[in-house]
Amino acid sequence: MNHHMTIHIPLSAQGIRLSTHLAEAGYPITADCGGRGKCGKCAVTVVSGSFSSTPDGKVPAIPDDSGKLLSCRVFCNGEAVILLPVSKGSGLTAPTERPSAAVPYEACGVALDIGTTTLAAALVHRTDGSILRTTSRLNPQKSFGADVMSRIQAVMENEAHLLTMQKLLLEDVRAMLEVLTDGHTVSHMTVAGNPTMLHLFCGISPVGMGTYPFTPVFTDTKVLSGKDLGLPADQIILLPSVSAFIGGDLTAGMIACDITNHAAPVLLVDMGTNGEMILYTGKDHGDKLYGTSTAAGPALEGAGISTGTGGVSGAVSSVVWNGVSLQYETVDHAPPIGICGSGLIDLVSLLLLRGIMDETGYLEEDPFPYAEKLTLTGEDIRAFQLAKSALRAGMEVLCETAGISPQDLSALYIAGGLGQYMRMDSAMQVGLLPDCPKQILQGVGNTALRGAAMALRDPAWVERITADARRCETVALNLSPSFSDKFMEYMLFPEVET
Ligand code: FES
């Protein structure tokens, strides 16, 4: 069920874009397309007052029949009252497990994973590495766009947004620490995140990563004092990045999967909006590391799909064919509100298997109804094809550069919630994964948080991945002719064997 927040727009916001005003004031507005007027997620309902289509207030903005306006397309024009939809689950999640009274907070550290979408943190006993408590919430910067590029663009447009985004983030991190530590100061905190999130966390401009040649201000491990950021931790360690698009979230994943301890080749992939991946050739196969990232788009995270949603309550998370019809399951068994990545992969694989969609992605029935009031369109399929093709081509080019075949992999670790929930058979069926033995596929969950937690227990890990991040060779997919060939090839779905 959707809730609404009533918001009063002050006179002082005159001439400011409504979405900018809401974001700067810290309201949980969603702006997936970063204010391009495409996603419709920033819509608000006007209760009283009016808005304008131009900053000078001369052209009135006309709400649609239900009184809604896209807040990214209009400017404040005097006092007004609006309703902002707030989805369930946007707040702090209930922390798991309370530490027993006997836990000495001096012996604990906090691991933090700053995801572009979600923040997750854990209270960790530093002696044995056990996770005592976890908490998560949505990244408050989502009001500046769903993906990394929109956040960078927000700073390019107005430098002041850097401090606003840092402030929003640190306020939420502070609140999460409060929940985890009951107000105690911890000695150490480790932070994993993609390079843009790490830059924003410490208030360093990410604009160098917004355009070619995509240069971050820093990639190495960074040690800060909690005082610098107003956080109750003596020392804050930012895990190292490899390049502008391969960050501390993936290097933390290297710790969690201990990838450089394998004798044979292993691949670690995070299937986010930027599919980030690191390949280790194995101790017995040259001991080399290669990394790359590929612009997959947000389809597998539920964004950019007409009825897409994150893995929240009511998201269709799995779809099966029971011999007669499609059957679906939703998160929390709640009434369906949309489809998330794992459900989408299942659905597309079934459409292919049932002959409702052909290998080119053409849908016989467009839009195709998959649940009450929910449909999938041909355009959604196109977004899905772009994502799966970019990811598959990226993985294959990385293997090719390292001189190995996907068949040689001894493990393919798929990080993130998607890896944990997607059905591997469906992922193979739609051609998302390279042609490798099925038994090597492993969904490994939030390896960024786990790796950051492991780094708290043993500082030797930080030294090891700092060195590994430095020696990891970045593969530029845009310069690889093989990537464009493979990308075209994998836009198609595999032929269905009859
Ligand atoms: S339509 Fe306004 S942010 Fe996407």
Residues whose N, C-alpha, C, O or C-beta is under 5 A from the ligand:
A	BS01	FES	T30 A31 D32 C33 G34 G35 R36 G37 K38 C39 G40 K41 C42 L70 C72
